[in-house]
Amino acid sequence: MTQTVTTGDILSKTDGHAKFAGNDVVSVEVLAVNDNLPIRTGEPVHSGKVRSVYWLTREDSARLIAERGYAVEANAKLAVMVISDRISAFDCIWHGEGGLAGVPGKGAALNAISKFWFDEFQRHGLARSHILEVPHPLVWIVQRAEPVMIEAIARRYITGSMWRAYERGERMFCGIELPDHLERDQALDETLVTPSTKGVLTGLAGIPETDDTNVSKAQLEQHWQAFGFRCPQDIDRYESLLKAGVDLIARHLAPLDLMLVDTKFEFGYARDAEGRDALIYMDEVGTPDSSRIWDAAAFRNGQVVEHSKEAFRQSLLSHVPDRDLLLDYRRFDERKKFAGSHALPAHFLYSLSDTYLSVAERITGQSLAAPERPVESMMQVLSEEFGLVDAA
């Protein structure tokens, strides 16, 4: 179980996360801004909530494919993907006291966990991912993939939004009929696939034009082209890859006394060295950001102990004076303003840092630390080994 520390509790932490002097917090450097790096690109940088994507020029893409021996078609589009230590929750970016602009070690932990699972998926013959190389703890070299426009969600226990709908009396969830008499946090008889829309899709009968809208398999089959599938049969293919990946993760976590409760995958299409188009894994998988992970020993004793970002979300709900500020989508502008102006207690972010690093080390079996001077070390690697940084 992650121990929570409060400002002023300690004078130092030997793992380098923080030093306390009275109530002043001096954090290690976190990578909070990742979209202004001097990486040579061929188009504008795409900046998401936590990752930024630097699409390389065609010349640099072709050069790296040849020099590094990547198993993709010769004219594939490549990118440098940089993950930050920013923390997003309820669609807002949060910061802490003392200028703490992120969660120390978060980016490195999420990258390490995702890479571990992607390697395991490929080793077990499931499918490859978009990652071609990991030259730095915060950096991936990736192949451009054409995304399938769904959040591929798998659930092994009834909790979260599924439980809230069930508690309201709903028995159909993403086209799946749920039995009566289920209890909160109960294990489901099988892994359920409950997709939602990725982005806003317009003009599809029966599907609201909003992000994260639950959809059924029947709706995917009806609108398979609009969702980005190459053929209707690939809907079964994505479900198979999702369930197989979830099963692999759950089996690996069990001996570690961790439980995979639910998770989100993303999929896309990319071509290999022979020009064959295939459905692949992309984004991140099996991380404490994209999954609920519970402590198995505590669960056996009737308790739910989170080893994921959900604990941070619950802390936020308890911290704000009005929970509806975070839960009501109509108050997004007000929520975003609050998140930008309000510094959270530092221990919120340091506790989450402990969770991310601990889970990463348990999953990968390797020690992990936040990289020192992340920008300088990234630029050195990308300049000297990849030739992607122009001289000043």
C-alpha positions in Angstrom: 0.0 0.0 0.0 1.3 3.4 -0.9 2.2 5.5 2.2 1.1 9.1 2.0 3.4 11.8 3.4 2.6 15.4 4.1 4.6 18.5 3.8 6.9 19.0 6.7 6.7 15.3 7.8 10.3 14.7 6.7 13.4 16.6 6.0 14.6 14.5 3.1 13.7 11.5 1.0 16.6 9.3 0.1 15.0 8.3 -3.2 15.4 11.8 -4.5 11.7 12.6 -4.9 11.8 15.6 -2.6 13.4 17.6 0.2 11.4 19.4 2.8 12.4 22.3 4.8 9.6 23.5 7.1 6.7 23.8 4.6 8.8 24.7 1.5 9.0 22.0 -1.1 12.0 21.7 -3.4 11.2 19.0 -6.0 13.5 17.3 -8.4 13.1 18.5 -12.0 10.0 17.2 -13.7 9.3 17.4 -17.4 6.2 19.6 -17.4 6.6 21.2 -20.9 7.4 18.8 -23.7 6.2 20.5 -26.9 8.9 23.1 -27.3 12.0 20.9 -27.8 14.4 21.7 -30.6 13.7 18.5 -32.5 13.7 18.8 -36.3 10.2 18.1 -37.6 8.2 18.0 -40.9 4.9 19.3 -39.5 3.5 21.0 -36.4 4.0 19.3 -33.1 1.0 17.4 -31.8 0.6 18.0 -28.1 -1.7 15.9 -26.0 -2.5 15.9 -22.3 0.8 14.2 -21.4 2.5 13.2 -24.6 3.8 15.4 -27.5 4.5 13.9 -30.9 7.2 15.3 -33.2 6.5 14.1 -36.7 9.9 13.8 -38.5 10.6 14.9 -42.1 10.3 12.2 -44.8 14.1 12.4 -45.2 14.8 11.8 -41.5 12.2 9.0 -41.4 13.7 7.2 -44.3 17.3 7.7 -42.9 16.4 6.3 -39.5 14.6 3.3 -41.1 17.7 2.5 -43.1 20.2 3.2 -40.3 18.4 1.6 -37.4 16.9 -1.3 -39.3 13.3 -0.8 -38.3 11.0 -3.4 -39.6 8.6 -1.1 -41.3 8.1 -0.1 -45.0 10.8 2.2 -46.3 8.6 5.2 -46.7 6.9 5.0 -43.3 6.3 8.2 -41.4 8.1 8.2 -38.0 7.9 10.4 -35.0 9.7 11.2 -31.7 7.1 10.8 -28.9 8.0 12.6 -25.6 6.1 11.9 -22.5 5.9 14.5 -19.7 5.4 14.2 -16.0 2.2 16.3 -16.1 -0.8 14.8 -14.3 -4.3 15.0 -15.9 -7.5 14.2 -14.2 -11.1 15.1 -14.9 -9.8 16.5 -18.2 -7.6 19.1 -16.5 -3.9 19.5 -15.8 -3.0 19.8 -12.1 0.0 21.2 -10.2 1.2 21.2 -6.6 2.6 23.5 -4.0 6.1 24.9 -4.3 6.0 25.0 -8.1 5.6 21.3 -8.5 4.4 21.1 -12.1 4.1 17.3 -12.4 4.6 13.9 -10.8 8.3 13.0 -10.4 9.1 9.8 -12.3 5.6 9.5 -13.8 6.6 9.7 -17.5 9.5 7.2 -17.1 7.3 4.8 -15.2 4.4 4.9 -17.8 6.9 4.4 -20.7 8.6 1.5 -19.0 5.4 -0.3 -18.1 3.9 0.2 -21.6 7.1 -1.0 -23.3 7.2 -4.1 -21.1 3.7 -5.1 -22.0 4.1 -4.3 -25.7 7.2 -6.6 -25.8 5.3 -9.3 -24.0 2.4 -9.1 -26.4 4.7 -9.5 -29.4 6.7 -12.3 -27.7 3.4 -14.2 -27.2 2.4 -13.7 -30.8 -0.4 -11.3 -30.3 0.5 -8.2 -32.3 3.2 -5.6 -32.4 3.0 -2.0 -31.3 3.9 1.4 -32.8 7.1 1.6 -30.8 10.3 1.0 -32.8 12.9 2.1 -30.2 13.3 3.5 -26.7 16.4 5.7 -26.8 15.6 7.5 -23.5 13.3 6.8 -20.5 10.9 9.6 -21.7 11.2 9.1 -25.4 9.8 6.6 -28.0 10.6 6.4 -31.7 7.3 5.4 -33.2 5.7 4.6 -36.5 2.7 6.6 -37.6 -0.5 4.5 -37.3 -4.0 5.2 -38.5 -6.0 5.1 -35.3 -9.2 3.2 -34.8 -11.6 5.7 -33.3 -12.5 3.8 -30.2 -11.3 3.6 -26.6 -11.0 -0.2 -26.3 -12.1 -0.7 -22.7 -12.1 -4.1 -20.9 -13.7 -4.8 -17.5 -13.0 -7.7 -15.2 -14.9 -6.3 -12.2 -18.0 -4.1 -11.9 -16.9 -0.7 -10.7 -16.6 2.8 -11.9 -19.0 4.0 -14.5 -20.4 0.6 -15.1 -21.3 0.3 -11.4 -22.8 3.8 -11.4 -25.1 2.9 -14.3 -26.0 -0.5 -12.8 -26.8 1.2 -9.5 -29.2 3.5 -11.4 -31.1 0.4 -12.5 -29.5 0.1 -16.0 -29.0 -3.5 -17.1 -27.8 -2.9 -20.7 -24.2 -1.5 -20.9 -22.6 -1.1 -24.3 -25.1 -3.5 -25.7 -24.3 -6.2 -23.0 -27.1 -7.4 -20.8 -26.0 -7.6 -17.1 -27.7 -9.9 -14.7 -29.5 -8.8 -11.6 -28.1 -9.0 -8.0 -24.5 -8.0 -8.8 -22.6 -6.2 -6.1 -20.2 -3.3 -6.3 -16.6 -4.4 -7.1 -17.7 -7.9 -7.8 -15.7 -10.0 -10.3 -17.5 -10.5 -13.6 -18.0 -13.9 -15.0 -15.9 -13.0 -18.0 -13.9 -10.0 -19.4 -16.4 -7.6 -20.9 -15.5 -5.3 -23.8 -17.2 -1.9 -23.4 -15.9 0.5 -26.0 -16.4 4.2 -26.2 -15.8 6.8 -28.9 -12.4 8.3 -29.3 -13.1 11.9 -30.2 -16.3 13.3 -31.6 -17.9 11.4 -34.5 -20.6 13.1 -36.4 -23.5 11.9 -38.5 -23.8 8.3 -37.0 -27.3 7.2 -36.3 -27.9 6.4 -32.6 -24.4 7.7 -31.5 -24.3 11.1 -29.7 -21.8 13.6 -31.1 -19.6 13.7 -27.9 -16.3 12.3 -26.8 -16.2 9.1 -24.7 -19.7 8.0 -25.6 -20.4 4.3 -24.9 -21.1 2.2 -28.0 -22.1 -1.4 -28.6 -20.5 -4.0 -30.8 -23.6 -3.8 -33.0 -23.0 0.0 -33.5 -19.3 -0.7 -34.4 -20.4 -3.3 -37.0 -23.0 -0.8 -38.4 -20.5 2.0 -38.7 -17.2 0.1 -39.1 -15.8 2.4 -41.7 -16.5 5.6 -39.7 -14.7 4.1 -36.7 -11.7 3.5 -38.9 -11.8 -0.3 -39.3 -10.4 -1.7 -42.6 -13.1 -4.4 -42.7 -15.9 -5.6 -40.4 -13.9 -8.7 -39.4 -11.4 -6.5 -37.7 -13.9 -5.8 -35.0 -13.6 -9.4 -33.8 -9.8 -9.0 -34.3 -9.5 -6.0 -32.0 -11.7 -7.7 -29.3 -9.5 -10.8 -29.5 -6.3 -8.7 -29.2 -7.8 -6.7 -26.3 -8.9 -9.8 -24.3 -5.6 -11.6 -25.0 -3.6 -8.6 -23.8 -5.8 -8.2 -20.7 -5.5 -11.9 -19.9 -1.7 -11.7 -20.2 -1.4 -8.6 -17.9 -3.7 -10.2 -15.3 -1.7 -13.4 -15.2 1.5 -11.5 -14.8 0.1 -9.3 -12.0 -1.4 -12.1 -10.0 1.9 -13.4 -8.4 2.7 -9.8 -7.6 -0.5 -9.6 -5.5 -1.9 -7.0 -7.9 -5.3 -7.2 -9.7 -6.1 -5.8 -13.1 -9.7 -4.5 -12.6 -10.3 -2.6 -15.9 -8.1 -1.0 -18.5 -8.1 0.9 -21.8 -6.2 0.0 -25.0 -6.0 1.8 -28.3 -5.5 0.3 -31.7 -4.4 1.4 -35.2 -3.2 0.2 -38.5 0.4 0.3 -39.7 2.5 -1.4 -42.5 5.4 -3.7 -41.9 8.6 -4.0 -44.0 6.7 -6.0 -46.7 4.0 -3.4 -46.9 1.4 -5.5 -45.2 -1.3 -3.5 -43.3 -2.0 -4.8 -39.8 -4.0 -3.9 -36.7 -1.5 -3.0 -34.0 -1.4 -1.8 -30.4 -0.7 1.9 -29.8 -0.6 4.6 -27.2 0.0 3.0 -23.8 -1.2 -0.2 -22.1 -1.5 -1.6 -18.7 -0.3 1.5 -16.8 -1.6 3.0 -13.6 -2.9 5.8 -15.8 -5.0 3.7 -18.2 -6.0 0.9 -15.8 -7.5 0.3 -12.4 -5.0 -1.8 -10.4 -6.0 -3.0 -7.0 -4.1 -4.6 -4.1 -5.0 -8.3 -4.1 -4.2 -8.9 -0.4 -6.4 -6.0 0.7 -9.2 -7.2 -1.7 -9.2 -10.6 0.0 -9.8 -8.8 3.2 -12.8 -6.9 1.8 -10.9 -3.6 1.1 -10.2 -1.8 -2.2 -6.7 -0.3 -2.2 -5.8 1.5 -5.4 -2.4 1.3 -7.1 -3.4 3.6 -9.9 -4.4 7.2 -10.7 -7.8 6.4 -9.4 -6.5 7.1 -5.9 -5.4 10.6 -7.0 -8.9 11.2 -8.5 -10.5 10.2 -5.3 -8.2 12.5 -3.4 -9.2 15.3 -5.6 -12.9 14.6 -5.1 -12.3 14.8 -1.3 -10.2 17.9 -1.6 -12.4 20.2 -3.6 -15.2 22.1 -1.8 -17.8 21.0 -4.3 -17.5 17.5 -5.9 -19.8 18.5 -8.8 -17.1 20.9 -9.9 -15.1 17.8 -11.1 -18.0 15.6 -12.0 -20.4 17.9 -14.0 -19.2 18.1 -17.6 -21.1 21.4 -18.0 -18.7 23.0 -15.5 -15.6 22.2 -17.5 -14.5 25.9 -18.0 -14.9 26.6 -14.3 -13.0 23.3 -13.4 -10.2 24.2 -15.8 -9.8 27.6 -14.3 -9.8 26.1 -10.8 -7.1 23.5 -11.7 -4.9 26.2 -13.3 -5.0 28.5 -10.3 -5.1 26.0 -7.4 -1.9 24.4 -6.1 -2.6 21.0 -4.6 -0.9 19.8 -1.4 2.5 18.5 -2.5 1.9 15.1 -0.9 -0.9 14.4 -3.5 1.8 14.3 -6.2 4.6 12.7 -4.3 2.3 9.9 -3.1 1.2 9.3 -6.7 4.9 9.3 -7.7 5.5 6.5 -5.2 2.6 4.6 -6.7 3.8 4.9 -10.3 7.4 4.0 -9.5 6.5 1.1 -7.2 4.1 -0.4 -9.7 6.6 0.0 -12.6 9.3 -1.8 -10.6 7.0 -4.6 -9.6 5.8 -5.2 -13.2 9.2 -4.9 -15.0 11.3 -6.4 -12.2 13.8 -3.5 -12.6 14.6 -0.5 -10.5 13.4 2.8 -11.9 14.2 6.4 -11.1 13.2 9.8 -12.5 15.8 10.8 -15.1 17.9 13.7 -13.9 18.0 16.8 -16.2 15.5 15.2 -18.6 15.6 17.8 -21.4 19.4 17.9 -21.6 19.8 14.1 -21.6 17.1 13.7 -24.2 18.6 16.3 -26.5 22.0 14.7 -26.2 20.7 11.3 -27.3 18.6 12.7 -30.1 21.4 14.8 -31.4 24.4 12.5 -31.1 22.8 9.1 -31.9 19.8 10.1 -34.1 20.9 13.4 -35.7 17.5 15.0 -35.1 18.6 18.2 -33.4 19.9 21.1 -35.6 22.9 23.0 -34.3 22.0 26.3 -32.7 
